[in-house]
Amino acid sequence: MINENAKEKYERLTKEDGDYCRDVCGMSTCKRISETGRRCSDAYRYSRLREYEDIGMSPSELKELMAAFRQKFVGKNQVA
């Protein structure tokens, strides 16, 4: 079941306008981008966690919502 009070239940681990490089590393931009062309894996995890916190749902709750959406809307429009 989807938790409608998730935003109230959980304390944020990220800042709403947070940027991992700025908030954790103290850099205005990621030095790895200039070295490798990619951000570090920690920055990607931080960004993904921030997105989940922004919508107030856990990954399992989001999967449940998407499955219900597909069942209700996508399944009806498929031709057998």
Summary of the structure (lengths in Angstrom):
residues: 80
radius of gyration: 17.4
end to end distance: 30.1
largest distance: 55.0
contacts: 159
relative contact order: 0.16
helix: 62%
strand: 0%
